[in-house]
Amino acid sequence: MAKMTKSQMLQSLADSTQMSKKDLSTVLEALTSLVYKEVKTNGECTIPGIGKLVKKHRSARQGRNPATGATIQIPAKTVVKFRVSKAAKDAIL
């Protein structure tokens, strides 16, 4: 089964909402920008019914190069994690 593309998603939303694909594309881009901004400034952003994006600090740690087996130092960094909502889990399973 093929993954849904952005164009297919916009078409499906247009069919179910009677909105134009252009308007939906604008809404999707605005939502994406809003979520990124919220995660950057507040550390998290909840998308109701879908889940939550959370900014998390990952400490420095020792790692191993799988090709050579040499020990390497992996630097600390900030990552974004996604936590699926219970409603989404229940809807899918």
ZIRA-V979830 format. One record per helix or strand. SS is the DSSP state (alpha for helix, beta for strand). FROM is the first residue (numbers start at 1). TO is the last residue. If there is no record, write none. Layout:
# ZIRA-V979830
SS_FROM_TO / SS_FROM_TO
This chain:
# ZIRA-V979830
alpha_6_17 / alpha_21_42 / beta_44_47 / beta_51_58 / beta_61_64 / beta_71_74 / beta_77_84 / alpha_86_92
